[in-house]
Amino acid sequence: MSELAVAMFAASTDSHLLDEPRSARFERFRAELDERGVVAELERRGIRWVARGDHLFPARLRTIHDPPPGLFIRGTAALTVFDAPCVAVVGARACSAYGAAVAAELSRGLARAGVVVVSGLARGIDGAAHRGALETGRTVAVLGCGVDRDYPRAHRTLAASIAENGLIVSEYPPGVEPTPWRFPARNRIVAGLCDATVVVEARERSGALITADLALDEGREVLAVPGEITSLLSKGTNHLLRLGATPVTCLGDVLAVVGVEPSRPAATALEPRLEAVRAAVADGPAAADELVRKTGLSAGDIAAALAELELVGAVVQADGLYRVGMPMS
């Protein structure tokens, strides 16, 4: 079978194909396709093509019931990146500041431990996951459009950073426009590349839940971050927990599922003034002025302490609220 011909024909007919169609139209298309010329042009543009039958095709993805004919890939990382433990971190596009902070912190810890973080380059949780992973390791973005597209356009700079340090992949060749039906198809690749999928935030009918369902269909692990029972952004994740998904309460919960030992940074004892501020934040998310009231320290001392705590990862800030960093265990 010519996997490249199938992928190119699917793109030209705006269809979803896994194998060669039995049609005269496809036979004419294949006969006219200059596969060597296509591959040469892709290489000229810095894009690799890996067919499903190639030994470099990701092994986990090959085992799903509907693997794509192949992958178009751009980025500097070696394709052996797919041999490492991989975890999908996905969730709502319109996420909360808390959700974005959790996704970034969790992905930062996963990448530090040698896990490859996979997501879909979408706004919200996906973007936060990619950014967090880039700080300490590698990440892979899966697109629901042509591999040459930085979609959404707001993530053009992020996509460039991923390509410099990791990989951007798609089952669609250059030039394919994003259309709604391609994103659920993209989600099966996100789940299929990974040992486990973590859903950080999701509404009741979120695309992230499609990724979780696809992972479950393939016998992969699904984890969810518990959320407030009154929040619409937690409806999907809390539903997953009711169905038996593994709750994520710390980085170690995810690492244990994929069999990776945590890479623990050297413990640093905090000065009493810093510990007092960290302890106040540990009670719950707090703004700087609230911490002034809780600790009795001046606004200047609080600002200096928070800056130092952020530098060592003891607290994180989002939308003006400070929270403790993701616990290791």
C-alpha positions in Angstrom: 0.0 0.0 0.0 1.1 3.6 -0.7 0.4 5.3 2.6 1.6 8.7 1.2 -0.9 8.4 -1.7 -3.7 7.7 0.8 -2.8 10.7 2.9 -2.5 13.0 -0.1 -5.7 11.7 -1.6 -7.6 12.2 1.6 -6.4 15.7 1.8 -7.4 16.5 -1.8 -10.9 15.0 -1.3 -11.4 16.4 2.2 -12.1 12.9 3.5 -10.9 10.7 6.4 -9.1 7.6 5.0 -7.0 5.0 6.7 -6.4 2.6 3.7 -6.5 2.7 -0.1 -10.0 3.3 -1.4 -11.2 0.9 -4.1 -12.1 3.5 -6.7 -11.0 4.5 -10.2 -10.6 8.1 -8.9 -8.0 7.0 -6.4 -6.2 4.8 -8.9 -5.9 7.8 -11.3 -4.7 10.0 -8.4 -2.0 7.4 -7.4 -0.8 7.0 -11.0 -0.4 10.7 -11.4 1.2 11.3 -8.0 5.0 11.9 -8.0 5.7 10.5 -4.6 9.5 11.2 -4.8 8.8 14.7 -5.8 6.3 15.2 -2.9 8.9 13.8 -0.4 11.6 16.0 -1.8 9.4 19.1 -1.5 8.5 18.2 2.0 12.1 17.8 2.9 12.9 21.2 1.3 10.4 22.7 3.7 11.8 20.9 6.7 9.0 18.4 7.0 9.5 14.7 7.4 7.0 12.0 6.2 6.8 8.8 8.2 4.6 6.1 6.8 2.6 3.7 9.0 4.7 0.8 7.7 8.0 2.6 8.5 9.9 1.3 11.6 10.1 4.9 12.8 6.4 5.3 13.0 5.4 5.6 16.7 4.8 2.1 18.1 2.0 3.1 20.4 0.1 4.9 17.6 0.5 1.9 15.3 -1.5 -0.3 17.8 -4.7 1.8 17.9 -7.6 0.4 15.9 -7.5 3.3 13.3 -3.9 4.6 13.0 -3.4 7.2 10.3 -1.6 6.2 7.0 1.4 8.2 8.3 2.5 11.4 10.0 3.8 14.7 8.6 6.4 16.0 11.1 8.3 19.2 11.6 10.7 20.0 14.4 14.2 19.3 15.4 13.7 16.4 17.8 14.7 12.8 16.8 11.7 10.5 16.1 13.0 8.4 19.0 11.2 10.9 21.2 8.1 8.7 20.8 9.9 5.8 22.5 10.0 7.7 25.8 7.1 7.7 28.2 4.5 10.0 26.8 1.6 11.7 28.6 -1.2 13.7 27.0 -2.2 16.8 29.0 -5.5 18.2 27.7 -8.5 20.3 28.7 -10.7 23.3 28.1 -9.8 26.1 25.7 -11.6 28.6 27.9 -9.9 27.4 31.1 -9.6 29.1 34.5 -6.4 30.6 35.7 -6.2 27.7 38.2 -6.5 25.1 35.4 -3.8 26.8 33.3 -1.5 27.0 36.4 -2.0 23.3 37.1 -1.5 22.2 33.5 1.8 24.2 33.3 3.1 23.1 36.7 2.2 19.4 36.0 3.8 19.5 32.5 6.9 21.2 33.9 7.3 18.3 36.4 6.6 15.6 33.9 9.1 17.0 31.4 11.7 17.4 34.1 11.3 13.6 34.9 11.9 12.7 31.2 8.3 12.3 30.2 7.2 13.8 26.8 4.1 16.0 27.1 1.7 15.7 24.2 -1.2 18.1 23.5 -3.1 19.8 20.7 -1.7 23.3 20.6 -5.2 24.7 21.3 -5.8 27.7 23.5 -6.2 27.2 27.3 -5.0 24.0 28.9 -3.1 22.7 25.7 -1.1 25.9 25.4 -0.3 26.0 29.1 0.8 22.3 29.0 3.2 23.0 26.1 4.7 26.1 27.7 5.3 24.3 31.0 6.9 21.3 29.4 9.2 23.5 27.3 10.7 25.0 30.4 12.3 21.7 31.5 12.0 19.2 28.6 10.3 18.1 25.5 6.7 18.4 24.1 4.8 17.3 21.0 1.9 19.2 19.4 -0.6 17.3 17.3 -2.5 19.5 14.8 -6.0 19.1 13.3 -4.9 20.8 10.1 -1.9 20.8 7.7 1.4 20.4 9.4 2.6 23.7 8.1 -0.2 25.6 9.9 0.3 27.3 13.3 -3.2 27.0 14.5 -4.5 29.0 16.2 -2.5 31.9 14.9 -2.1 33.3 18.4 0.2 30.3 19.1 2.6 31.0 16.3 5.4 31.9 18.7 4.6 28.9 20.9 4.6 26.6 17.8 8.1 27.9 16.8 9.4 27.1 20.3 8.0 23.6 20.1 9.5 23.0 16.7 12.9 24.2 18.0 12.8 21.7 20.9 10.3 19.0 20.1 7.9 18.0 17.3 4.8 19.2 15.6 2.9 16.4 13.9 -0.3 15.9 11.8 -1.8 13.3 9.6 -2.5 16.1 7.1 0.0 17.4 4.6 0.8 21.1 4.1 -2.1 23.3 3.0 -5.0 21.5 4.7 -7.3 24.0 6.4 -8.6 23.4 9.9 -12.2 22.2 9.8 -14.4 21.0 12.8 -14.4 17.3 12.0 -10.6 17.1 11.9 -10.2 17.9 15.6 -11.9 14.8 17.0 -9.8 12.8 14.5 -6.7 14.7 15.8 -7.6 13.7 19.4 -7.2 9.9 18.6 -3.6 10.7 17.7 -3.0 12.7 20.9 -4.3 9.7 22.9 -2.7 7.1 20.7 0.8 8.5 21.1 0.6 8.3 24.9 0.7 5.9 27.8 -1.8 8.0 29.7 -4.1 11.0 29.3 -4.6 13.7 31.9 -7.7 15.9 31.7 -7.1 19.1 33.7 -10.4 20.9 33.2 -13.3 20.1 30.9 -16.9 21.1 30.5 -19.6 18.5 30.2 -19.3 18.3 26.4 -15.6 19.1 26.0 -13.4 17.8 23.2 -10.9 16.8 26.0 -13.5 14.1 27.0 -13.3 12.7 23.5 -9.6 12.3 23.9 -10.2 10.6 27.3 -12.8 8.2 25.7 -10.4 7.4 22.9 -7.6 6.6 25.4 -10.0 4.3 27.4 -11.0 2.6 24.1 -7.3 1.7 23.6 -6.8 0.5 27.1 -4.7 3.5 28.1 -4.8 5.1 31.5 -7.0 8.2 32.1 -6.4 10.6 34.9 -8.4 13.7 35.9 -7.7 16.8 38.1 -10.5 17.2 40.7 -12.3 20.5 40.5 -14.9 22.6 42.3 -18.3 20.9 42.3 -19.9 24.2 41.5 -17.7 25.0 38.5 -18.9 24.2 34.9 -15.2 23.7 34.0 -15.1 20.7 36.4 -18.2 18.9 35.2 -16.3 16.8 32.8 -13.3 16.0 35.0 -15.5 15.2 38.0 -17.6 12.9 35.8 -14.5 11.1 34.7 -13.6 10.6 38.4 -17.0 9.1 39.1 -16.4 6.7 36.2 -13.1 5.5 37.8 -10.4 7.8 36.3 -7.4 8.2 38.6 -7.4 11.5 40.5 -4.4 13.7 40.1 -3.5 15.2 43.5 0.2 15.5 42.8 2.9 15.0 40.2 3.6 11.5 41.6 0.1 10.3 40.8 0.9 10.7 37.1 4.5 9.5 37.2 3.4 6.3 39.0 0.9 5.4 36.3 3.7 5.6 33.6 6.3 3.9 35.8 8.7 6.9 36.0 10.6 7.8 39.2 10.2 11.5 40.0 13.2 13.7 39.5 13.3 15.4 42.8 15.0 18.8 43.0 17.3 19.2 46.0 15.2 20.2 49.0 15.7 23.8 50.0 15.0 25.0 53.5 13.1 28.3 53.4 13.9 31.2 55.6 11.3 31.8 58.3 9.9 34.9 56.6 9.5 32.9 53.3 8.0 29.9 55.1 5.5 32.2 56.8 4.3 33.5 53.4 4.3 30.0 51.9 2.2 28.6 54.8 -0.3 31.4 54.3 -0.6 30.6 50.6 -1.0 26.9 51.5 -4.3 27.7 53.2 -5.8 28.6 49.9 -5.3 30.9 46.9 -4.6 34.4 48.1 -3.9 37.8 46.6 -0.9 39.8 47.9 -3.0 42.2 49.9 -4.7 39.3 51.6 -1.3 37.9 52.5 -0.4 41.2 54.1 -3.4 40.9 56.4 -2.7 37.2 57.2 1.0 37.5 58.0 1.3 41.1 59.3 4.2 41.7 56.9 4.4 44.9 54.9 3.3 45.0 51.3 7.0 45.4 50.2 8.1 42.4 52.3 5.2 40.3 50.8 6.1 41.3 47.3 9.8 40.4 47.8 8.9 37.1 49.5 6.5 36.1 46.7 9.1 36.9 44.0 11.6 34.6 45.8 9.0 31.8 46.3 8.1 31.9 42.7 11.7 31.6 41.7 12.1 28.3 43.6 8.7 27.0 42.5 7.2 27.1 46.0 4.3 29.2 44.8 2.8 30.0 41.4 0.7 33.1 40.4 -2.2 33.4 38.0 -4.6 36.2 37.6 -3.3 37.9 40.7 -3.8 34.9 43.0 -0.9 32.9 44.5 -1.1 29.2 45.1 1.4 26.6 46.3 3.3 24.7 43.6 2.4 21.2 42.4 3.3 18.8 45.2 5.7 15.9 44.2 3.8 13.3 46.3 
